[in-house]
Amino acid sequence: MATKIFSSLKEVTEDVNKRFVKAGINTVNIVAATARNNAIRNIQSNFTLRNNFTVSGVKFTKCGANVKTLSEISSETGIDERRGYMARQEEGGVRKSSSGANLVIPHTRARKGQSNSGLISSRYKYATIKQNLKRRQDGSKMALAVAAFNAAQNRGFIRIDNTIFQVSKFEPKGDNRMFIAKPVLNLKFNSTVTPKKEWLRPASEKAANLMQRIFNSEMDKL
């Protein structure tokens, strides 16, 4: 650090304040960026991710360089509103459909690779299935058989109570009719409970523990 010559106490005070503010700005920005990196690692370690959508929403806002006082210094780390489900993970809570309808919960076989880590295959998305869903005209077994027969022609879908099945085979056997159907979507529940699973708070606390060390380092640079 270069040596400075001051002619008054006021100049000393102003210089110290400027250095404190600059070091403070640098510190909170470094801490916020560190918290973001910690949060991403926590998410990657503790949640099933099917792509980069979730972690790409973890952001931090920098404190502007035009701040003049220590009380104005601030920065934030969090996740954007499009990833609101991660706020529910952080705090715990009830998940409900925005439309008020029952939730659509995919079975494993509806995901790519038939793995819980896979994305839902486009063929099994509810919006797609609804267009090709074979409905029975009433609650009779005959109506169910007719719907299953129609669905089996192109491995289509039928709904039985609150489950959607994909029909892969239909065979009449004497007076009976047998079809093979596997569940792909569950529509039984109007809500689910998400247990609290913090990922942001521990990330922020870990970064905050470094604040004094970072501030001292930033002051040494000025």
N, C-alpha and C positions, 0 to 999 in steps of 0.2 A: 504494500500500500504506500502510495506517495505521501511525503510529509507535507502538511498544510500549515500555513501561517495565518493566524486569526488576529484581527485588530480589536475585537470586542467579544464579550460573553454572548451577545446575541448571535453573532456569527457562529460561535461554537455550538450553541443550542440548535440553531437552524441546521447546521451541518449534521449534527448527531441525529436529529429528527429525520432528515432526508435519508440517512444511511439506515436507520431503523426501519423506516417505511419500505425502502427498496428491498432490504433483507427480508422483511416480513412478507412482502408480495411474493418474492422468489420462494420463500419457505412454504407458504400455503399452497402455491401452485405445485411445488414438488410433492408435498404431502397428498394433495388431491390426486395427482397422477399416480402416485404410489398406491393409494387406496383403490383406484380404478384397476390397476394391475392385480392387486391382491384379490379384489372382488371377482375378476375374470377367472383367476386360478381357482377360487372357491367354487364358482359355478361349474367349471370344467371338471373339478374333482368330485362334486357331490350331487350333480344332476345328470339325467340322461339327456344328451343333446343330439338332435337329429341333423342339425346344420349350424351355421354361424349366426343365425338370426338373433338368438338371445344375447350372446356376448357382444355382438356389434352394437347393441343398444345401451351398453354400460358407458356412461359419459362422465366427464368432469368439466366444470366451467372455471376458466382461469380468472384470477383477479386482474383487473386492468392496470396498466402501468401509470395511468393518470390519477390514481388514488393519492391523496395528500396527507391523510392522517391514519394513525394506527387503528382507530375504531372503524374505519371504512374497509379495512382489509378482510376479505373473505373469499372463499372458493367452495365449490360443492362437488360431491361425487354422488352419482345415482344412476337410474335407468329411465329411459324415456317412456312415455305413456303407452306406446304400442306394445311394450313388454310389461303391461300391468300385472300379468300373472306372476311376475317375479316379486312384486310388492306383496302379493298374497302369500308367497313362499316365505318371505322375510318375516311377516307378521302373523301368519296363519289366518284362516278365515274360511268362509263358505263360498263356493263357486256356484253361480247360477247362470242360466242362459239369459242373454240380454233381451231376448224376445219373450221370455217367460215360459217357453216350451221346455220339454225335457231335454236334458243334455244328450249329445250324441257321443258315445264312448266306443271307440273302435276295438275290436278283438285283435289279437296278435296277427292272425292270418290276413287282416286287412292292411297290414303294414308291409312295406317293401322288405323282401328277405324274410318275411314272417318272423320279424324280430321286433321287440318293443323299442329298440333304438332306431328303427326305420321310420321314414315318413309314411303317411297314409297314401297308398296307391291311388292315383286319380280315379280309377274305376270304382273304388270303394268310398269315395267321398259322398256324403249324404245328398248333396245337391245333384250329383250325377245319378245316384241310385233312384232318387225320387222320380226322375223322368222315365225310368224303365221298370218301376216297381209294379209287379202283377198283384192286383188286389182281388181278394175273393168277394163275391157279391153278398154273401151272408156268412153266418157262423157255422154252417154245416160242413161235414167232412167232404162232401162232394164238391162244394165250392172251393175248399182248400185244394183238393186234388186237381181241379181245373186250373187254378192259379199256378200250382206247382208244375203242371204239364206245360203251360204256356211259358213259364220262366225257364224250364229246362231246355227249351229250343235253342237258346243262346247263352246258357249259363247265367240266366237272369236272377232276379231277386223276388222274394215274397216276404211279407211281414206277418209274423205270428205273435199276437199280443204286443209286447214291447221289444221284440228282437227282430232284426232283419237277417234273413238267411239267403245264402246263394245256393241255388238249386243246380246240381251238376248232372243229375240222372233221374229219369222217370221211367218206371217199368210197371205195366199192368201185370198182376199175377192172379189169374182167375178172376174172382169177383173183387179182389183187393187191388189197391194201387200203392206201389211203393216208390218213394222218391228219396234221393240222398240230398240233404241240405245241411250246410254248415253255417253257423252264426258268424256274421261279420261286423254287425253294429248293435250296440246295446242302447236302448232308449228307455230304460226302466226308471232312471232317476231324474228328478227335477233339480237336484243339488248334490254336491259332494263337499266334504270337509277336507281342507288342506292343512296338515299339521305345520306348526311353526318350524321353519328350517332356515335359520339366519345365514346370510352370505355377505351382506353389506356391512352390518355393524362390526363383526370381527375384523373385516378388512379395513374399515376406517380406524378402529382402535389400534390395530397393529401399526398403521401408518402414523397415527397421532403420537405414538410412543417415540417416534424418531424426530419429532418436531424440534425439540431443543437442540439436538445435535445438528440438525440441518440448518437451523437459524444461526448457530455459532459458526458453522462453516461459511454461510453466506455473508456474515459480518466480516469474517476474515478476508473475504475477497474484495471488500470495499476500502 
